[in-house]
């Protein structure tokens, strides 16, 4: 991996531990898990024992410390599992739990964070609704105060880890229309009035469970409020920054692995009496792929370094995500093309990478929403 | 009981190395480095002995540049209690020089056991453990596939050509580890964090009274010849003919 400057000895050790975790616990089973549409819950415990689930969370609550490049190294090596869905579900605490850690009450933090970091409980984030995803300010799920409870009515969809999660960080409307009426509530599985829908069938991310959530007069204690009432919009937007960086890293790694697979294949596969790597048009294609992957990764690293230094990078991280997903769109498409018929077969890694890639420019803020963020920052 | 575990920073086993353009050695620029796999097995064995309550202190040691601190930190993340870096910028320190350094450290630390890899995957010398045993007069159990410490002795099961041989050594002793001794663990993140606070002492070879100067000189390093594509033969007669007259192996 290039850009040695960004990673220190600790990051390299975390990378090594993650790589070994993937080699020992994931790679031998990953094809089976992808085909069966899930992976054993035990994997959460195994990842927790290695301390991997604790990345990004304070040591006081059982975390492994907050360190941006530790997360980058972890995500890069987890992506070596070649299952974006597994990375997304195993890592759903990375988007569900930070609001609790940052804005939750001390009582909520000490009750919720440790069991999730131990792999005993699963955390998920629930923002998107059947009526809209990107338009967070206009979400419709209603939470009406009634004594020491909120009464929640509405539904959510496309929720990663939605089927198996225990704790859901849910965006609800507690106030008036618009962004100033949004709050975050922690809703626990088993709360009367809260039901989980079916495991949705998807183009990619097969090993990930994704579902709808329904709330019908669901009574949630007020102490489960995360952050200030009607102040949830800021928490959600702030939480998106790290998620977008992580999605950029996932896209870069998707492209990196597709590139590596392609480089290997073109040197083996023969056509018209020579290997594919001897055709100039294909050599140049690979040169283009490699250039885009390198440039995108370096930019993402730079943004990560700025975020690690505490800079506000709302524009830059949106650019990094769009650059990375455009790169992975191009590289995975071309990789399948280079593989020909084999690239269409489920037994080749590039087939899965191409399917898993499709979500990356949609989830965590679409390509278009990223461009809106960038345009606003440009003063338009 | 105290254990000394010498380790080595080498090119990661996944890396396909290249010879430098001037044939002076292997190109190490921007190449991923790691702890030698046999050294990982040595660290693991020491940690298991500590977990069994046989060992009370594990000291990891290496001879190398400042960058080798990373491998000492890894050893401490795996369970070593402290470590010593014998710092030198000299590349390619020969086994005899390393053995002399280790002898000096054995005299200083008085370990009951020295466990080290049977060889490093860069030089593949397989000499350091044996030389250390000879220099210190300690008994040696090399290529261990099982290590049992009991009653002031260490029983070392060795993988030899005819099968397994078990030798009983008086302590202190030198043990070198073979591939099948154990499966090394990986470091958990909390242990990686704890390792940052464990003591890492740096000494110069001169402080130990050792001169690392090599008695051998590398003249030229060349990659192995590329393997030629195989051929299909039509009959046994042709095969025998080719083995006899072309390959000249029978």
HADDOCK unambig.tbl for C-alpha pairs under 7 A between the chains (distance, minus, plus):
assign (segid A and resid 9 and name CA) (segid B and resid 70 and name CA) 5.81 0.50 0.50
assign (segid A and resid 13 and name CA) (segid B and resid 74 and name CA) 6.96 0.50 0.50
assign (segid A and resid 14 and name CA) (segid B and resid 189 and name CA) 6.66 0.50 0.50
assign (segid A and resid 17 and name CA) (segid B and resid 186 and name CA) 5.56 0.50 0.50
assign (segid A and resid 17 and name CA) (segid B and resid 187 and name CA) 6.00 0.50 0.50
assign (segid A and resid 17 and name CA) (segid B and resid 188 and name CA) 6.96 0.50 0.50
assign (segid A and resid 20 and name CA) (segid B and resid 186 and name CA) 6.78 0.50 0.50
assign (segid A and resid 50 and name CA) (segid B and resid 188 and name CA) 4.30 0.50 0.50
assign (segid A and resid 50 and name CA) (segid B and resid 189 and name CA) 6.14 0.50 0.50
assign (segid A and resid 51 and name CA) (segid B and resid 188 and name CA) 5.53 0.50 0.50
assign (segid A and resid 51 and name CA) (segid B and resid 189 and name CA) 4.76 0.50 0.50
assign (segid A and resid 51 and name CA) (segid B and resid 190 and name CA) 6.20 0.50 0.50
assign (segid A and resid 52 and name CA) (segid B and resid 189 and name CA) 6.72 0.50 0.50
assign (segid A and resid 64 and name CA) (segid B and resid 189 and name CA) 6.22 0.50 0.50
assign (segid A and resid 64 and name CA) (segid B and resid 190 and name CA) 6.11 0.50 0.50
